[in-house]
């Protein structure tokens, strides 16, 4: 009699355990649960991407400082401004219209 009670109880416990596991898995596979899991993973990926971008920016600033020191760019006194750069386009002269030429400078003209 004791053996039968033991096996009946063991079978009932295994059935309850299996039913609980199956119900949990079914709840995990509902559309709402899958959407929530996807949203959580997207948020985690966004945080990892943001951390990566911040690390890249910090390392970029550090490397630029190292290069500035190596090239002597950072040796300028604090109050002094860098020399003014003149763009090559400012010094270029525009071509003059020559009477009798067949070439027009009007780009909107039909050809």
N, C-alpha and C positions, 0 to 999 in steps of 0.2 A: 504494500500500500504506500509506503514511504517513497519508493522509487517512482511510482506513477505520479505522486504529488510533485516530486522534484522535477520530473520531465514536463509536466503540465505547466508548472511555474516558469521553468526555463523557456519553454515555447511561447508562453504568453509574454514574457519579458522581451524575447527576441522579436516578436510581432509588434509590440509597442515601439521598440527601438527602431525597427525598419520603417514603420509607419511615420514616425517622427522625422526620420531622415528624408523620406520621400516627400513629405509635406513641406519641409524646409527647402528642398531642391525645387519643388514646383513653385513656391513663392519667389525664389530667386530668379526664376525664368519667366515671370510675368513681364509684360511690356513696361509697366511702371518701374519695376525693380531694375530691369535692364537699362532703362533711360537714366535712372538715378546713378547706377554704377558707371555708365558712360560719362555722365556729367562730372562725377567725382574724379574719374581718371583724367578728364580734360582739364579740370582745375589743377590737379597735381602736375600734369604736364606743363601747364602754363606757369606754375610756380618754379618748376625746374628750368624752364626756358628763360624766365626772368632772372633767376639766379645766375644762369650761364651768361646772359647778356651783361649783367653787372660785373661779373668776373672778367669778362673780355674788356669792358670799359676801364676797369681799374688797372688791368695789366697793360692796356694801351697807353694810359696816362703815364704809368711807370716807365714804360719803354720809351715814350717820347721824351721824358725827362732825362733818361740815360743817354739817348741820342743827342739831345740838346747840350748836355754836358760834354759829350765826346766831341761834338763839332764846334763847341764854343759859342753856341747861339745864346745861351743863357748868361753870358758874361757881360751883357749890356747893362749899364746903370739903370736903376729902377725908374727914374724920371725921364729918361731919354726915349724919344720915339724913334722907330726905325725910319730909314730914309724913304722918301716918296718914290714909288715906282711909276714909271711912265709907260703906259701901254703902247705897243707898237702901232696900233690903229690910230692913235691920236696924231702921230707924226706923218701919217700917210696923206698924200694929196689926192684929190678926186680928179679923174680924167675930165678934160674939157671937151665940150662939144665942138667938133670941127665942121665948118660948113662944107657941104658937099660929100660928107662921108655917108656911107650906106648903112652904117651900124648905128642903131638907136639904143640908148641906155634905158628905154622904157621897157621893162620886163612884162608889162601887161598888154603890150601890143600883140595883135595876132600875127602869126608868121605864116 
